[in-house]
């Protein structure tokens, strides 16, 4: 019996190779290029993880933050920042979809109120 069998598919005759069961079950052979590519992937993942950090470090480096980011960074509730922004005690802006607070203004307000209490 030959390794090829003619199979009728969609009105066309095509040849299909039938491999023995051991060849179908084995893992594909890794080439040196595959191993090098996997090493690159590991390095890139490590670099991305280092750049992102644990999240709080990335937030601390941003100049403009949303209320939920400020709440996470300072440990205060999100509505506290929203109320202070509406009252005008902390400057805010809304360039697009989200209301943003300048981190320097928030730090100044918190520092001023910490010294006053």
ABEGO torsion letter per residue (X at the ends): XBABBBBBBGGBBBBBBBBBAAAAABBBBBBAAAAAAAAAAAAAAAAAAAAAEAGAAAAAABABBBAAAAAAAAGBBAAAAAAAAAAGABBBBBABABBBBBAAAAAAAAAAAAAAX
